[in-house]
């Protein structure tokens, strides 16, 4: 698990280990492995102003959209961090920042200790793009309908110059298709000959072609039928186990997140409001927004409790509320919440941005 979330790593030790540390024979503690992904104060602002002449004639000010505003997290190798939140909270913008589709306005992204955005802007970009791949939400739109599956899956191998021999390419494509539960014979078909779940498997096979370390998955199952979602998620989990993959998993669906994640970050209007390991987040949610999202999930083992739909609307991100952006929807809001924005603070291994939690009111 990500160790930076803990206030004090010693608290996580077993009693036996504590005893040996307290004894005279005190060997140095081994260095903790560096997380593969370190995101520090990442921000992205978009200028969504009307054209200059319209602004002058209509006397309108410039409009800036703070899509992501100071997000920080780490992901250890082989682990999955899920980012959840309602539509428009900035989670997909985080995904696009990490794969280099957007440059950050502020902050940085360290990948395996290297400044990724400096690398995206240099000659090292190809090597980094080989190690970081993305799976998109819509398998219908992300596969070229005029290409055979063989060409779709082989494209990254050709693009990165990893394999050029036709026979070797075909063999590798067959291997990749097998790894996602498809047949090598499927390589001669076109995308329209597959179901939605099979198309997403083809997308996953293509993303795995360059043997990446890190997969950024932007709502990979939300366009699929519920019955097919579990199959695709299980394939992703198996591949993670077999290949030691690290995932950033973007979703608005907490039931899906519960199935795949190790850590969960909850986003609201461009900021992280809670970051915790999965078990803690689902059993002891702290932030009122996290509680609201969890209350909206149907309870399998407690059918007597009715689910409470998510209350209220996400405010206009171009004109966010003062103080805590969640205060118009929060049952615990007070005057301080309306005036002062809470910062993400570490509390017993969980990071929460909420005055009421930090004051012990809830
Ligand atoms: Fe609610 Fe205040 Fe906490 Fe925001 S800071 S979530 S308004 S209690």
Boltz pocket constraint, residues with backbone or C-beta under 6 A from the ligand:
constraints:
  - pocket:
      binder: B
      contacts: [[A, 287], [A, 288], [A, 289], [A, 324], [A, 325], [A, 326], [A, 327], [A, 330], [A, 331], [A, 332], [A, 333], [A, 334], [A, 337], [A, 340], [A, 342], [A, 353], [A, 354], [A, 355], [A, 356], [A, 357]]
      max_distance: 6.0
